[in-house]
Amino acid sequence: MGNQFVDIAFKYFQLAVEKNFVQGRKTVHVVASCLYIACRVIKSMHMLIDFSDSLSVNVYVLGNCFLKVSEQFTKIHKNETNQLYSSSAVSWA
């Protein structure tokens, strides 16, 4: 994996830490989920099972963490988008 994957995954991980998502979860699982999200963003050929094999973690456990992380990021993205549009709304009256 190149630096591009790591940079994107690190930004996602920083966001997860900022939003307290890491608390109560194994950090390794969250890091692997962030790396997998980076792979999907870049459209890499890596699969979640590759990460689970490397970490010797059940793919369903890692998949569960990935789904929760991606749901959290989707909510954050929707909130930020809604705030952007609501703050840029102009009254034409």
Secondary structure as GFF3:
##gff-version 3
##sequence-region A 1 93
A	DSSP	alpha_helix	3	18	.	.	.	ID=ss1
A	DSSP	alpha_helix	27	42	.	.	.	ID=ss2
A	DSSP	alpha_helix	48	55	.	.	.	ID=ss3
A	DSSP	alpha_helix	59	87	.	.	.	ID=ss4
###
